[in-house]
Amino acid sequence: MDTMKKSGFVSLIGRPNVGKSTLMNHLIGQKIAITSDKPQTTRNRIQTVYTDDRGQIVFLDTPGIHKSKNKLGDYMVNVAEHTLKEVDVILWLVEPTTYIGAGEQHIIEKLKQVKTPVILIINKIDTVEKNEILKFIDAYRKVLNFAEIIPVSALKDINTDEVLHVLFKYLEPGPQYFDEDTVTDQPMRQIAAELIREKALRNLSDEIPHGIAVTIESFTERRNGLMDIQATIVCERESHKGIIIGKKGAMLKKIGSQARYEIEALMGTQVNLQIWVKVRKEWRDNELYLKNYGYRSDDVK
């Protein structure tokens, strides 16, 4: 008789920009979570699924836990902290350093309040000397009782298999929640919106990205299989709108063609993508706009 496969839910947490989405994409083997070197890239929990002979892991990639400055920030932190209580294992990603700053201390206080096993992932080890890594492990070992500590480089794919091996060790036998070919429960239109937002984050100057949202106005398939997608980038100021559109529309065209390329690769079909830009002043502090752009506080139970 076959031993029952294991399954469970794993939350990936950490301060903004520690490499959570990059690790997720390596583990899953497909690009689902958007990656950018700008903080606050991940705004909603992104549910991705890893399945192999050992069983199935459902990852929740949470927004970075941080002290918030507006209603959008409150929503993001609320989502992240709720997730900690719902999962079987917590993966906490940190930078390779012995200095444990205020942001990390804030997370440690949250983790002390949960009974879930916490696996510490020290990421970006490709950027430091090997003999330094033990010092980082030692510094973190003193602040919380971790189930395991694993040094990795998500970017260079070093030790990421070990992460999966250890996760299965901590999961119980259980049902497979998704078909084995499922990699995410996100609807394709949400993934399309996230990819457009990623390209905007990558191409725009620093002061703009926090203040943008992307909405999909229509998502339709023609008889020949071609997809028509109409999207809107929402920004907070007229001056930002000009920068997003760019000289003679060049920036918007660049964002659109990069996003279209990746959406086509994921969907396996041709895509006709049209993007508009709208100004909504102070949308990040407006409950109605936040709901309209997909950040619903009533989704966080």
C-alpha positions, -999 to 999 in steps of 0.1 A, spaced: 0 0 0 13 35 -9 21 58 19 -3 87 18 11 118 2 17 148 24 1 182 19 -2 215 36 -2 253 36 31 273 39 33 311 44 63 329 30 70 360 51 96 387 54 103 424 52 97 439 17 124 431 -9 141 401 8 134 379 -22 102 361 -13 87 362 -48 120 352 -64 122 321 -41 86 313 -48 92 314 -85 122 291 -82 103 266 -61 73 265 -84 94 266 -115 72 292 -132 68 329 -129 37 336 -108 46 360 -81 59 393 -95 94 403 -87 109 438 -85 135 456 -65 109 481 -54 93 476 -20 56 467 -17 56 446 -48 33 419 -34 0 434 -23 -23 404 -20 -17 368 -8 -5 350 -39 -15 313 -37 8 290 -57 10 253 -57 39 229 -58 32 192 -65 56 162 -68 58 126 -58 60 135 -21 28 155 -21 16 191 -24 26 224 -9 3 254 -12 23 286 -8 8 319 4 32 346 -6 22 374 17 28 412 15 59 422 35 52 428 72 61 464 80 48 494 99 22 509 76 17 545 66 -18 544 50 -49 523 45 -33 502 18 -4 495 41 -28 486 70 -46 462 46 -13 446 35 0 440 70 -34 427 82 -33 401 54 2 390 62 -4 387 99 -37 367 95 -19 342 73 5 332 101 -23 316 121 -38 297 91 -8 278 78 10 246 87 46 260 84 60 296 82 90 303 60 106 335 72 131 351 47 158 374 59 189 391 45 224 377 54 234 399 83 241 397 120 223 430 125 187 424 135 169 457 129 136 471 140 117 456 110 130 421 119 123 427 156 87 436 146 83 402 128 99 383 157 73 397 181 45 385 157 61 351 154 64 346 191 26 348 192 20 317 169 25 280 176 32 272 139 67 259 132 90 286 118 117 278 93 142 306 89 156 311 53 188 333 52 186 344 15 212 360 -8 241 339 5 257 344 -29 265 380 -18 286 370 13 317 350 22 309 313 32 326 316 66 302 345 75 271 324 72 275 306 105 276 340 122 243 350 107 227 316 117 241 322 153 227 357 155 192 346 145 192 314 166 194 335 197 162 355 190 136 328 183 133 290 186 133 281 149 124 246 137 152 248 111 175 274 96 185 271 59 209 294 40 199 298 3 203 320 -27 169 323 -44 184 342 -73 212 317 -80 190 287 -71 214 275 -44 199 252 -17 163 257 -28 157 219 -31 166 217 6 138 241 14 113 217 -3 128 187 15 125 203 49 90 216 42 77 181 34 94 169 67 70 192 86 38 185 67 13 158 76 -2 132 53 -33 147 37 -53 153 6 -41 170 -26 -61 203 -27 -54 210 -64 -48 191 -96 -12 182 -101 -9 206 -131 -22 236 -111 4 262 -102 -18 289 -89 -54 295 -79 -53 331 -92 -75 339 -121 -56 347 -153 -69 382 -153 -54 388 -119 -20 374 -131 -22 397 -161 -28 427 -139 1 418 -117 24 413 -147 15 448 -161 21 463 -126 55 445 -124 66 460 -157 55 494 -146 75 490 -113 106 479 -132 105 507 -157 93 537 -137 113 560 -114 112 554 -77 86 580 -66 57 566 -87 54 528 -82 38 528 -47 10 549 -61 -1 527 -89 -27 500 -92 -37 480 -123 -73 470 -132 -84 448 -160 -114 463 -177 -121 435 -201 -106 400 -208 -122 383 -238 -113 355 -262 -119 356 -299 -130 326 -319 -94 321 -332 -81 319 -296 -65 354 -295 -71 372 -262 -82 408 -260 -72 424 -227 -80 460 -218 -62 474 -187 -59 506 -168 -29 518 -148 -42 540 -120 -19 567 -106 -22 594 -80 -11 625 -99 -13 642 -133 25 645 -134 28 607 -128 4 601 -157 27 619 -180 57 599 -168 39 566 -172 28 575 -207 62 588 -216 74 609 -245 52 601 -275 37 572 -255 71 554 -254 70 543 -218 35 530 -219 44 511 -251 74 496 -234 54 485 -203 27 470 -226 50 451 -249 70 436 -219 38 426 -201 22 412 -233 53 390 -240 50 373 -205 12 370 -206 14 353 -240 40 329 -226 19 320 -196 -14 316 -216 1 300 -247 -18 322 -271 -15 356 -288 -26 386 -268 -39 420 -279 -31 442 -249 -44 478 -246 -35 500 -216 -49 533 -205 -37 556 -176 -61 572 -152 -55 596 -123 -72 589 -89 -59 612 -63 -50 596 -29 -65 563 -39 -43 544 -13 -63 561 15 -97 558 0 -117 527 11 -139 527 -21 -109 529 -45 -90 502 -25 -121 479 -28 -124 486 -65 -88 478 -71 -90 445 -54 -78 452 -19 -108 442 2 -104 442 39 -135 420 43 -115 393 25 -93 391 55 -111 370 81 
